[in-house]
Amino acid sequence: MKIEKHIKYVNKTTMLWEIEPYKSEGIPLNAIFHKGRCGIGGTTMEILHDRHSIIVVPTTPSIIGKQRDHPFILAVMGDEKTNYETKVQRVIEKLKSGESKIKIMTTPDSFECIIDAANRINRLEWLYEEFFLLLDECHSFVTEAFRKKITIPFRFLWFFKSKCLISATPIKFSDPRFAVLEEHEIRITEKLGTIELIESSDINGVIHFILSNPDKFDANVHIFYNSVGQLSDRVRKAFQELGALDCNIYCSKSDENFKKLGSVVGLFKDEPIDGECKKFNIYTSKYFEAFDLRDPKATIILITDVNAKHTKVGITNKGFQAIGRLRSKPNRIIHFTNHSDLEYKRDLKYFKRKHTIYARDIINGYNRHIDRCKTAKLTPFKKFKEACEDYAEVSKDGFSVNYEIIKVDQAANHEAFNEEYNNMDFIEQAWQSCNYNVVRKRIRPFTLPSGGRMLVEDQLKEALNRIQYLEENKGNMLFETDYIDGVNETRGLNTHFELAYKAYHNLGLDKIYEVGLNAKLLKEELYRVFEASAISAIEERLIEISKHERHYSNNEMKLLLQTLYKESGFNMRNGSIKNATAKQIENYQVNWSKTKSGYHLAPTRINKSMNE
């Protein structure tokens, strides 16, 4: 049976409650809903809709924020103060409350509490019949395989009479049962914004640079970077250098994270709150989606590193969600990244086929293993059980296995999203597929070894590399001051910078490497170039002067040449201006003649031919 696809075209400021039929009927029943952009108001609309609802969101910040705005919501989520039984009892009280529209928001990990609560009071069928189940940010079910309990709602999804999966990130589920759901899509008719895409081989240097230069950003900066460990090192360094840091760090509240933060643990914040933004606000993956960021004219920065896998979030899912947190027009959106330098990109179909085969063979093999263990009265091999859990729900004792096709989607999508980072072109294409314009920009190098610790040849090479980078990219730098800052930084840290700078602009790289990275030889070659340039300039002036025929005494000729030497910068090797003598006029290709008291200048043949 072919299911109808519903498509609505709107501009980027339109909210879901302004679009029919959703304005009148609410979020569609039994559908997969691609809402086009973040912050379109789907969750809020369902909270206010006149029906019982269970809304599943991937992380707690969204629940906390929505409950603050709508106190009638029951929040069911994990925290250090609430055990499983307490959560179940709270759900039971809510289900027995008699409210005309019960609203429950839960994380996937705590979803089973709701099922358990309804079952205990013999209202499970009522729950399935009367409650609308909304799986919000449904892409998270296939992008967070590391969360072992995230697929729990999928075990109960098909029991609910009314359900919908919604996200700004389109996801194709492999389970054939999804084929019976309607498809709804909001298409934005204009670009959502512009991504400034910046390649950097020094990701940690990027973080330190940003934190050390608050004056380069007009308003507050919100940085999405999923690495507490790497982040804390750079935050500490910037803190030590500046003496203070106007910064919030939002990450999971855990002893492990506090240990990583160390001396800057005081910057930790558990929850983003409107009005409490600082100059720099740093978020790990817990805050990449499902919370509303309100901070006008802010700069949004995403940082990813292919060498730190947990930071390499999928651009078309987690990356897209992160930059979509802001509920106003951003000042800038910047993505700093490196890439794997690969020329190919395999598609999602390839990885689904791969993991379908893996899942079949591992589960079949594990089932045979279970049979042998039962016969021999052995406990199943732990590592085999763990491998099976990548594709199935396995009981605690290891003897019961239920295949979960959603886990194949998790593995396949994870690898497919990694392919986005194979090279910068694929990264750009990924952002373009999210309806963003992309502008490639450059940023100056951040660090330079101390010149005193390097051989002259190495200093020259390092300086030339940086000068070349700055010159080639100065028209497309991230900040207007990057070129000057880069030149000054290199000049300050490299004692042979001036020589390298002059050689680059007067000899060119080919000639430099032909001469060799030898300071003495480069200076000699530069002097020859400067001398030839000065002589040429002086000769041009003499030709102009000789148009007015006249006699010069020896002293007058000496003074004329000395003036021209000064104007043209005709220096000796020691840097002083060349001393002139009257006789030196004989070295120039002008129409001169010697007299008893000096020299006579007349129009040269060049001038005569030009006049003719």
Salt bridges, closest charged atoms under 4 A:
GLU4 OE2 - HIS6 ND1 3.85
GLU46 OE1 - ARG51 NH2 2.70
GLU46 OE2 - LYS103 NZ 3.60
GLU80 OE2 - LYS253 NZ 4.00
GLU85 OE2 - ARG120 NH1 2.62
GLU99 OE2 - LYS94 NZ 3.05
ASP109 OD1 - ARG147 NH2 2.61
ASP116 OD1 - ARG120 NE 3.30
GLU129 OE1 - LYS161 NZ 3.98
GLU137 OE1 - HIS139 ND1 3.93
GLU144 OE1 - ARG147 NH1 2.69
GLU144 OE2 - LYS318 NZ 2.18
ASP175 OD2 - ARG177 NH2 2.79
GLU182 OE1 - HIS6 NE2 3.55
GLU182 OE1 - HIS184 NE2 2.90
GLU183 OE1 - LYS5 NZ 3.98
GLU183 OE1 - LYS172 NZ 3.88
GLU185 OE1 - LYS5 NZ 3.19
GLU185 OE2 - HIS34 ND1 3.69
GLU185 OE2 - ARG187 NE 3.04
GLU196 OE1 - ARG332 NH2 2.53
GLU196 OE1 - LYS441 NZ 3.40
GLU199 OE2 - HIS339 NE2 2.97
ASP233 OD1 - ARG236 NH2 2.51
GLU241 OE1 - HIS208 NE2 3.04
GLU256 OE2 - LYS260 NZ 3.48
GLU271 OE2 - ARG68 NH2 1.98
ASP274 OD2 - ARG294 NH1 3.12
GLU289 OE1 - HIS139 NE2 2.49
GLU289 OE2 - LYS318 NZ 2.25
ASP292 OD2 - LYS66 NZ 3.52
ASP292 OD2 - ARG294 NH2 3.48
ASP292 OD1 - ARG327 NE 2.99
ASP295 OD2 - HIS222 NE2 2.73
ASP361 OD1 - ARG360 NE 3.13
GLU389 OE2 - LYS385 NZ 2.88
GLU393 OE2 - ARG155 NH1 3.38
GLU404 OE2 - ARG155 NE 2.80
GLU404 OE1 - LYS407 NZ 3.26
ASP409 OD1 - LYS352 NZ 3.72
GLU415 OE2 - LYS354 NZ 2.96
GLU415 OE2 - HIS355 NE2 2.54
GLU419 OE2 - ARG346 NH2 3.04
ASP425 OD1 - ARG440 NH2 2.69
GLU428 OE1 - ARG440 NE 2.85
GLU462 OE2 - ARG466 NE 2.67
GLU471 OE1 - LYS474 NZ 3.33
GLU471 OE2 - HIS505 NE2 3.21
ASP485 OD2 - LYS216 NZ 2.97
GLU489 OE1 - ARG444 NH1 3.28
GLU489 OE1 - ARG466 NH1 3.84
GLU498 OE2 - ARG491 NE 2.65
GLU514 OE2 - LYS511 NZ 3.22
GLU524 OE1 - ARG573 NH2 3.21
GLU525 OE1 - ARG528 NH2 2.67
GLU544 OE1 - LYS547 NZ 3.24
GLU549 OE2 - HIS600 NE2 2.87
GLU556 OE1 - ARG550 NH2 3.22
GLU567 OE1 - ARG541 NE 3.98
GLU586 OE1 - LYS583 NZ 3.29
